[in-house]
Amino acid sequence: MTSWLHKCGYPTLHCVLFCVVLAANIIGGSSDSGESVCSSPPVSSCSECLRRGPQCAWCFEAGFLDGAEVGERCDLVGNLARRGCGLEFIEHPQVMVEVNATTSNTQVSPGEITLNLRPGAEASVIVAVQQLERYPVDLYYLVDVSASMQENLDQLKTVGVALSHRMREHSSDLRLGFGSFVDKPVSPYINVHPSKLNNPCSDYEVKCRPAHGFHHVLSMTANMSEFTRIIKRQRISGNMDTPEGGLDAMLQATVCQGEVGWRGEAKRLLLLMTDQPSHLALDSRLAGIVTPHDGFCHLENNVYMESTTMDHPSLGLLAEKLLENHIYSLFAVEQLQYQWYEELVRLLPGSNLLFQAPKLIDVVVDAYKRLLSVVQVSVSVEDRAFSRFLVSVSPLCPEGSVSHDNRSCSNVQPNQTVYFNITIGLHSCPDDEDEEDDVVQVFVRPVGYNESSIIKVHSRCRCHCGPDWHCHDDTTHQSTCGEVTPDTDRNNQDLNNRDMHTHTPDLDPEHTPTRPHTHGPEWSRQCRAEGSGVDCNGRGVCVCGKCVCERNSLGTVYGQYCQMDDYSCPYQHGLLCGGRGMCVSGDCVCEEGWTGESCRCPVSTATCLSDNGLLCSGRGRCVCGRCVCDNHQYSGAFCERCPTCHSSCQSHWRCIDCHLSHGLSQRETGECNHTCIPLVGYVNDVTVLLGQVWRQCVYKKDNCYYRFHTALVSGNTLLHFNTQPECVSSRRYVGTFLSVCVLTFLPGLVMLAVLVLVLHRRSLPQGGATDQQYNPTGKDLSHVPKTNEKTVSYRRDRPPGPDRPMEMHITVPKMPLGEPWQ
């Protein structure tokens, strides 16, 4: 177990690993409360005892505590031994850690570890990740070629050779690839006008390439001249909305391993260059795309073919694919979008965020060195068992390195080794108690490494109880196969009337197996259908290799493996088989005159006959008593309606004009055959034609309106004229205009006169006197000033003397304009 530790150059670590494994084996064994946990409340089976906790054990000795309760068989190992249970009869699975020495990796070790865990137990293992020097490097440029990226695309054309020279200091072998993206080529993301599809930049008199979801342009190559030549040939494109389809293109560049040319031994870098945010999952609903992304490669001739049918990938799916394919992701973005992508990279392990700088080579080299100095692991459990396990990670960083988030170490130098202590605990067992002990895989993936470690966890949830699997608990029947319990006999009699293959025959006592129980691996195999892992399909009990099916309140279960019943057929309106049939072996057997999965469809087509006696008016099929129209233009209960089949009113104007020129004479209708359809009729009252099949139209000529109706009957267009036109003369228009003017102008004059009269009356003094001067202030105005002077009068209301009021007059003459004040 410790050989791989010496190989990694860390010989003292085997002591740590030994202590960790030893601690895992004895977890919970010394708990003071273990006795009460195991026995209270009482248990009735060995499997239930194991689920109580890692300290509980079960005694399956036949004579243990004769006459005692079954639950007393569950206790601590020491207590069971003191009460007389032999150690060989104690079911107590141990936590075990085993390292597979046959698998060897260069960077991640050990390659495979096996754990045996029981409910409530946990174990810790050590995984070592070594940082090597001068990795081969695969760098894939994924560039947004929308119109706003023209400057960045020009800058990229000078990168190839110079980047190759710089990376020689850090890598023994550099290969570059290139791909481009814009957005999903559907509305509303792009302009779908025919002139814009081939050239989105036609308004600017610039030749652009069509918009696309993802084009893989150049596979990984060490020929820098070829890379530069391909980049110089690239042209920009365009779209309508601000976000781009970057994440959609990233997923294809990640999972299309063969097309891109990713090497298994190289460090893989995926550099996305853009100046806008990216669309996320569910954004495609604006274009009517609702199918979630399946996570697979869909390149044909280097073009992403499912861009218009699959939604953008979720961040969880993209992160999973980046880990599976050991790819670092780099985002080179404009400063305005830095905050948006800063939130994004936190959800993508192994991602880094860069500014789009003029010196792109320096940015890429610095990001590569920073990525190599960080060692991080991602631990994942199979989806089916994710909720039953607890996983924690603790890094042991080398000297000079710093731990971050308890999952990574930074500033790791080449040839240094980082150790990760990974603890795995089993919360619970599978829901199916009869299921065999399952094996769940836990994947330990160092981010960006092409190697990983697999931990296989065996869940010990069932009791074996020695070679005969006899645990002496309530779940084990004590009757032998020659004995038939009353319930079993009654069930078999019921099933015999339905299926002769399910009858359990009486066995000869001389040939009865000597095993004292009726459950075990040998009998279980006879009670399982081919490919099934459950006895009697989970709907019965295996007794001596035969299924005794359960009785259900819904109906009867029968069959050799309890695979059939009389209640699992489709329901309609709450009735089995719609109340028009019987359920046989899961399928409805319908009564006469009915068919379909749930017997809901009548066999007769009488409900599909239209008024003319044709089936669905001759335009469809009768499916389940209803018409299904062959042409989507037709609708209605009998495919009799076709709103779009009628021609427009304007298309008949030439025909109308022709008939008017011949005086609407029925004898002259043949003269207009070259202009319109021959099926023309004249009517005096069009109201008799009003209905759902007739369309009303109007034709104007010489100040007259001619009404006509069109209809499509049995595939033929009918046209009926109203021989009574509605004409309006020019004199009538003039009279109407004058009447409106007079009726509008005269009321206005009357209202204006009334308003003037009212205002004039309000301006007169009270009492009706017109020769008296109105004095609202009550002042004496007997002194009338001249026009060139201003008089101000003051009068005291209470003069000093009772007989002589005092008045004062001040005369201020007006000065001529321009005369100085004196």
Secondary structure as UniProt FT lines:
FT   HELIX           3..7
FT   TURN            8..9
FT   TURN            11..12
FT   HELIX           13..25
FT   TURN            26..30
FT   TURN            32..33
FT   HELIX           34..39
FT   HELIX           46..51
FT   TURN            54..55
FT   STRAND          56..59
FT   TURN            62..67
FT   HELIX           70..73
FT   STRAND          74..76
FT   HELIX           77..82
FT   TURN            83..84
FT   HELIX           87..89
FT   STRAND          90..91
FT   STRAND          96..99
FT   TURN            101..102
FT   STRAND          108..109
FT   STRAND          112..117
FT   TURN            119..120
FT   STRAND          122..130
FT   STRAND          137..144
FT   HELIX           147..149
FT   HELIX           150..156
FT   TURN            157..159
FT   HELIX           160..167
FT   TURN            168..170
FT   STRAND          174..181
FT   TURN            187..189
FT   HELIX           194..197
FT   TURN            200..201
FT   HELIX           202..204
FT   STRAND          215..221
FT   HELIX           224..232
FT   HELIX           246..255
FT   HELIX           257..260
FT   TURN            264..265
FT   STRAND          267..274
FT   TURN            281..282
FT   HELIX           283..287
FT   STRAND          299..300
FT   TURN            301..302
FT   STRAND          303..304
FT   TURN            305..309
FT   HELIX           315..324
FT   TURN            325..326
FT   STRAND          327..333
FT   HELIX           335..337
FT   HELIX           338..345
FT   TURN            346..347
FT   TURN            349..350
FT   STRAND          351..355
FT   HELIX           360..372
FT   STRAND          375..381
FT   HELIX           383..388
FT   STRAND          389..396
FT   TURN            399..400
FT   STRAND          402..404
FT   TURN            405..407
FT   STRAND          408..410
FT   TURN            414..415
FT   STRAND          417..426
FT   TURN            433..434
FT   STRAND          439..446
FT   TURN            447..448
FT   STRAND          453..459
FT   TURN            466..469
FT   TURN            474..475
FT   TURN            481..482
FT   HELIX           486..496
FT   TURN            497..498
FT   HELIX           500..502
FT   HELIX           509..511
FT   HELIX           521..526
FT   TURN            530..531
FT   HELIX           535..538
FT   STRAND          540..543
FT   TURN            544..545
FT   STRAND          546..549
FT   STRAND          551..552
FT   TURN            553..554
FT   STRAND          555..558
FT   TURN            560..561
FT   STRAND          564..565
FT   STRAND          571..572
FT   TURN            573..574
FT   STRAND          575..576
FT   HELIX           577..579
FT   STRAND          581..584
FT   TURN            585..586
FT   STRAND          587..590
FT   TURN            592..593
FT   STRAND          594..595
FT   TURN            597..598
FT   STRAND          601..602
FT   HELIX           606..608
FT   TURN            611..612
FT   HELIX           616..618
FT   STRAND          620..623
FT   TURN            624..625
FT   STRAND          626..629
FT   TURN            632..633
FT   TURN            637..638
FT   TURN            643..645
FT   HELIX           649..652
FT   HELIX           653..661
FT   TURN            662..664
FT   HELIX           666..672
FT   TURN            673..675
FT   STRAND          680..683
FT   HELIX           686..689
FT   TURN            692..693
FT   STRAND          694..701
FT   TURN            702..703
FT   STRAND          704..713
FT   TURN            714..715
FT   STRAND          716..722
FT   STRAND          726..727
FT   HELIX           730..763
FT   HELIX           766..768
FT   TURN            776..777
FT   TURN            787..788
FT   STRAND          789..795
FT   STRAND          807..813
FT   TURN            817..818
//
